């Protein structure tokens, strides 16, 4: 039989008193002394096991947020400087590449168009004249693209800093389930960037850059217009590819449900078809080429919502 700890303390004090002091111990004194010692030890053990957490004020949270923002900005500036120093790679091989008929996507679409007898799909003669109409236009464009490149390259680190800031407010089960959130968000964003750059951007440039209301009106695209089109389309698709993450959090807080996403699936498909028809040449193949990955992404988001909703319901039950 295992004795309670306060009983062991009681008999220990009685024995020590009789051995070293050679006199009986009054029961009343032993009772209060033993339980006083017992509760004192419990207080010490409790403090050791559960140290008091520091309560942060509103200004402490702001100071902590400021440090995360500063570190993120430092990462963006460092990577932007690296991009600025590699001007030829950034512009000749990345930014201006989709406007050439030698771009890998244009050559692949032309090959597919020849085999499927779709002449509209072949981008073999790209006549896109890009001009600069401002004195400081090229330098400012160089600075702007360097900052955009720095942000894209630093995006995983920025997500990690955001995760570190919100981590103390999470419960233990939320911390364990959010460990892979930074990695998954980064993969989705970069996948959207690459999907947009290698597929949507070339189709958009070919359609908008060669579209004419009359043969008497020639297209001379300004550098700023060209850059803004590429950046806006690329970032828009990158953000759209974060849809599963958005659906995860909205389902977690009860704003979305799997039934709602399934019920409005047909409306979303119509929106995606209209969007693909706007940014692609007027042929069915290129529209399907763009809309199919977006539909797969939406269906994947429904699966994410279903899993989160089921897990949340089980925790409540």
MIKOLKE-848883 format. One line per field, with one value per residue (C-alpha): residue number from 1; residue in one letter; x, y, z. Coordinates in Angstrom, 2 decimals, decimal comma, m for minus. Last residue first. Layout:
num: (NUM;...) .
residuo: (a;...) .
u: (X;...) .
v: (Y;...) .
w: (Z;...) .
This chain:
num: (317;316;315;314;313;312;311;310;309;308;307;306;305;304;303;302;301;300;299;298;297;296;295;294;293;292;291;290;289;288;287;286;285;284;283;282;281;280;279;278;277;276;275;274;273;272;271;270;269;268;267;266;265;264;263;262;261;260;259;258;257;256;255;254;253;252;251;250;249;248;247;246;245;244;243;242;241;240;239;238;237;236;235;234;233;232;231;230;229;228;227;226;225;224;223;222;221;220;219;218;217;216;215;214;213;212;211;210;209;208;207;206;205;204;203;202;201;200;199;198;197;196;195;194;193;192;191;190;189;188;187;186;185;184;183;182;181;180;179;178;177;176;175;174;173;172;171;170;169;168;167;166;165;164;163;162;161;160;159;158;157;156;155;154;153;152;151;150;149;148;147;146;145;144;143;142;141;140;139;138;137;136;135;134;133;132;131;130;129;128;127;126;125;124;123;122;121;120;119;118;117;116;115;114;113;112;111;110;109;108;107;106;105;104;103;102;101;100;99;98;97;96;95;94;93;92;91;90;89;88;87;86;85;84;83;82;81;80;79;78;77;76;75;74;73;72;71;70;69;68;67;66;65;64;63;62;61;60;59;58;57;56;55;54;53;52;51;50;49;48;47;46;45;44;43;42;41;40;39;38;37;36;35;34;33;32;31;30;29;28;27;26;25;24;23;22;21;20;19;18;17;16;15;14;13;12;11;10;9;8;7;6;5;4;3;2;1) .
residuo: (x;x;x;x;x;x;x;x;x;x;x;x;x;x;x;x;x;x;x;x;x;x;x;x;x;x;x;x;x;x;x;x;x;x;x;x;x;x;x;x;x;x;x;x;x;x;x;x;x;x;x;x;x;x;x;x;x;x;x;x;x;x;x;x;x;x;x;x;x;x;x;x;x;x;x;x;x;x;x;x;x;x;x;x;x;x;x;x;x;x;x;x;x;x;x;x;x;x;x;x;x;x;x;x;x;x;x;x;x;x;x;x;x;x;x;x;x;x;x;x;x;x;x;x;x;x;x;x;x;x;x;x;x;x;x;x;x;x;x;x;x;x;x;x;x;x;x;x;x;x;x;x;x;x;x;x;x;x;x;x;x;x;x;x;x;x;x;x;x;x;x;x;x;x;x;x;x;x;x;x;x;x;x;x;x;x;x;x;x;x;x;x;x;x;x;x;x;x;x;x;x;x;x;x;x;x;x;x;x;x;x;x;x;x;x;x;x;x;x;x;x;x;x;x;x;x;x;x;x;x;x;x;x;x;x;x;x;x;x;x;x;x;x;x;x;x;x;x;x;x;x;x;x;x;x;x;x;x;x;x;x;x;x;x;x;x;x;x;x;x;x;x;x;x;x;x;x;x;x;x;x;x;x;x;x;x;x;x;x;x;x;x;x;x;x;x;x;x;x;x;x;x;x;x;x;x;x;x;x;x;x;x;x;x;x;x;x) .
u: (m18,82;m17,03;m13,74;m15,54;m17,25;m13,91;m12,34;m15,25;m15,20;m11,42;m11,63;m14,57;m12,95;m9,73;m11,68;m13,61;m10,28;m9,02;m12,11;m11,30;m7,68;m8,77;m11,07;m8,18;m5,94;m8,66;m9,34;m6,03;m5,57;m9,33;m9,19;m6,10;m7,88;m11,19;m9,81;m10,16;m6,74;m6,54;m6,99;m10,69;m11,84;m10,00;m11,83;m15,20;m14,53;m13,44;m16,58;m18,78;m17,00;m17,55;m21,28;m21,44;m19,62;m21,98;m23,72;m20,45;m18,76;m21,74;m21,93;m18,24;m18,83;m17,51;m17,65;m17,22;m13,85;m12,03;m13,91;m12,66;m9,14;m8,99;m10,75;m8,06;m5,31;m7,02;m7,39;m3,67;m3,52;m5,64;m2,88;m0,29;m2,77;m3,22;0,51;1,35;m1,46;m0,65;3,12;2,90;0,34;2,18;5,44;3,90;2,05;5,19;7,29;4,82;3,29;3,30;0,39;m0,42;m3,85;m4,61;m5,20;m8,20;m9,47;m6,22;m5,22;m1,55;m0,40;m3,66;m3,77;m0,07;0,64;m2,24;m1,25;2,37;1,30;m1,18;1,15;4,76;4,40;0,97;1,79;5,14;3,56;0,71;3,19;5,20;2,11;0,99;4,47;4,88;1,48;2,26;5,63;4,25;1,29;3,40;3,77;0,16;m1,31;1,10;0,61;m3,17;m3,18;m1,07;m3,24;m2,17;m1,55;2,21;2,45;0,91;4,25;6,29;3,79;4,07;7,87;7,68;5,35;7,86;10,68;8,77;7,95;11,55;12,08;8,75;9,35;12,88;11,61;8,96;11,59;13,91;11,01;10,29;13,92;14,43;11,13;12,30;15,52;13,71;11,14;13,50;13,20;9,70;8,27;9,88;8,91;7,92;7,21;5,53;5,66;5,43;5,61;5,35;2,66;0,78;m2,54;m4,51;m3,29;m5,03;m4,40;m3,95;m0,35;0,58;m1,08;0,75;4,10;3,09;2,00;5,40;7,30;5,26;5,77;9,54;9,90;11,32;8,26;9,36;7,10;7,28;11,07;10,86;10,52;12,54;15,61;16,25;14,84;15,87;18,96;20,29;19,62;21,48;22,64;19,04;18,03;20,74;19,66;16,05;17,16;18,81;15,90;13,27;15,17;15,58;11,88;11,01;13,35;11,79;8,25;9,03;10,66;7,68;5,28;7,17;7,09;3,37;2,78;4,74;2,70;m0,54;0,81;2,45;1,73;4,84;4,00;4,36;6,31;4,22;6,26;8,68;6,00;3,79;6,64;7,40;3,75;3,41;6,48;4,89;1,65;3,43;5,55;2,46;0,74;3,53;3,99;0,25;m0,10;3,21;2,37;m1,00;0,48;3,06;6,42;8,05;11,60;15,05;15,80;17,76;15,94;12,49;12,22;13,57;11,01;8,04;9,12;9,42;6,09;4,31;6,12;5,19;1,56;1,66;2,94;0,13;1,25;1,35;0,00) .
v: (16,39;19,73;18,07;15,79;18,77;20,56;17,47;17,08;20,76;20,70;17,63;18,95;22,37;20,81;18,63;21,67;23,49;20,60;21,00;24,70;23,96;21,36;23,98;26,45;23,82;23,15;26,82;27,71;24,82;24,73;28,34;27,60;24,67;26,44;29,24;33,03;33,78;33,75;36,37;37,12;33,57;32,27;34,74;33,88;30,17;30,75;32,73;30,01;27,34;29,39;29,58;25,82;25,13;27,26;24,32;22,42;25,38;25,94;22,23;22,18;24,96;28,50;31,15;28,71;29,85;26,76;26,83;30,36;29,32;26,29;28,08;30,77;28,14;26,27;29,57;30,42;29,61;32,71;34,81;33,52;34,05;37,69;38,17;37,00;38,92;42,16;41,87;41,05;43,75;46,36;45,64;45,99;49,18;50,72;49,84;51,47;49,28;50,59;49,00;50,40;51,84;51,95;48,21;48,80;47,66;45,79;43,00;42,03;43,01;42,01;38,46;37,66;39,28;37,44;34,08;34,56;35,67;32,82;29,92;30,17;33,19;32,33;28,72;29,76;32,35;30,01;27,26;29,78;30,70;27,09;25,92;28,84;28,25;24,53;25,24;27,89;25,72;22,66;23,51;24,67;21,36;21,03;24,63;24,32;21,26;23,12;26,21;29,24;32,76;32,20;31,17;34,35;36,19;33,12;32,34;35,88;35,57;32,23;33,72;36,52;33,96;31,99;35,24;36,48;35,46;36,95;40,14;40,59;40,08;42,76;45,11;44,51;45,02;48,43;49,58;48,59;50,23;53,39;53,30;52,59;55,35;58,11;60,12;58,86;57,48;54,03;51,77;48,11;47,00;43,61;41,82;38,16;35,97;32,29;32,30;29,18;28,73;30,63;28,18;25,24;22,25;19,92;18,97;22,50;24,04;21,71;22,76;26,43;26,04;24,52;27,29;29,98;28,28;28,05;31,69;31,95;33,93;36,74;38,74;36,01;36,64;40,34;39,84;36,63;36,14;39,67;41,56;39,68;38,00;41,24;43,26;40,99;43,74;44,82;41,22;40,99;44,38;43,16;40,04;42,16;44,64;41,89;40,16;43,47;44,17;40,81;41,45;44,88;43,48;40,79;43,39;45,72;42,92;42,34;46,07;46,17;43,17;44,82;48,00;46,07;44,52;41,13;38,89;36,89;33,27;31,96;28,75;25,62;22,62;24,57;26,83;23,86;22,01;24,99;25,41;21,66;21,82;24,61;22,64;19,64;21,64;23,33;19,94;18,43;21,37;21,61;17,90;17,54;20,44;18,91;15,47;16,68;15,22;12,96;13,70;12,47;15,56;13,65;10,31;11,29;14,43;12,68;9,88;12,22;14,41;11,42;10,05;13,26;13,68;10,15;10,86;14,09;12,11;9,60;6,08;3,41;0,00) .
w: (m30,07;m30,41;m31,37;m33,86;m35,50;m35,89;m37,50;m39,92;m40,87;m41,42;m43,67;m45,68;m46,10;m47,40;m49,84;m51,08;m51,54;m53,69;m55,87;m56,28;m57,18;m59,74;m61,26;m61,45;m63,08;m65,71;m66,49;m68,13;m70,57;m71,17;m72,38;m74,50;m76,21;m76,84;m78,98;m78,74;m77,22;m73,41;m70,67;m71,13;m71,89;m68,80;m66,59;m68,11;m67,61;m63,99;m63,24;m64,79;m62,73;m59,57;m60,27;m60,80;m57,51;m55,42;m53,69;m53,28;m51,59;m49,29;m48,43;m47,52;m44,97;m44,81;m42,06;m39,17;m37,79;m39,07;m42,36;m43,02;m42,00;m44,32;m47,18;m47,11;m47,16;m50,01;m51,98;m51,83;m55,55;m56,14;m54,52;m56,99;m59,83;m58,88;m58,33;m61,84;m63,53;m61,69;m62,22;m65,94;m66,69;m64,61;m66,45;m69,93;m69,02;m67,51;m70,55;m72,91;m75,59;m79,14;m80,94;m84,36;m85,21;m88,96;m89,00;m86,80;m83,37;m82,91;m80,52;m80,80;m77,32;m75,61;m77,02;m77,14;m73,79;m72,13;m73,58;m72,53;m69,00;m68,45;m69,20;m67,99;m65,72;m64,32;m63,54;m62,07;m59,77;m58,81;m57,94;m55,92;m53,91;m53,36;m52,31;m49,92;m48,33;m47,90;m46,24;m43,90;m42,95;m42,17;m38,49;m38,24;m37,05;m34,11;m33,02;m33,27;m30,99;m28,43;m28,49;m30,52;m29,24;m28,87;m32,59;m34,05;m34,36;m35,36;m38,13;m39,51;m39,47;m41,30;m43,91;m44,51;m44,82;m47,46;m49,36;m49,46;m53,10;m54,15;m52,17;m53,54;m57,09;m56,55;m55,09;m58,06;m60,48;m58,97;m58,97;m62,63;m63,54;m61,81;m63,83;m67,10;m66,63;m65,48;m68,70;m69,45;m72,70;m72,76;m75,64;m76,04;m79,61;m79,73;m83,05;m81,99;m85,08;m84,14;m81,45;m82,52;m80,72;m83,36;m85,99;m84,35;m86,61;m83,63;m84,49;m85,57;m82,52;m80,13;m81,59;m81,47;m77,85;m76,98;m78,79;m77,05;m73,66;m74,12;m75,19;m78,72;m79,93;m77,62;m75,32;m72,64;m72,27;m71,39;m67,61;m67,16;m69,38;m70,63;m67,62;m64,47;m65,93;m67,44;m64,31;m61,90;m59,51;m58,90;m58,09;m55,42;m54,05;m53,95;m52,04;m49,34;m49,25;m48,93;m46,11;m44,26;m44,69;m43,12;m40,18;m39,64;m39,81;m37,22;m34,94;m35,28;m34,36;m31,11;m30,32;m31,07;m28,83;m26,03;m26,57;m26,05;m22,88;m22,61;m19,61;m18,80;m18,17;m14,64;m14,43;m14,21;m12,99;m10,81;m9,42;m8,64;m6,98;m4,71;m3,72;m3,08;m0,86;1,19;1,36;2,83;5,25;6,67;6,73;8,76;11,12;11,82;12,63;14,41;16,67;17,56;18,04;20,53;19,77;22,31;23,42;22,44;20,29;17,63;17,54;18,81;16,65;13,59;13,92;14,39;11,46;9,14;10,34;9,32;6,02;5,02;5,91;3,82;0,84;0,98;1,75;m0,96;0,00) .
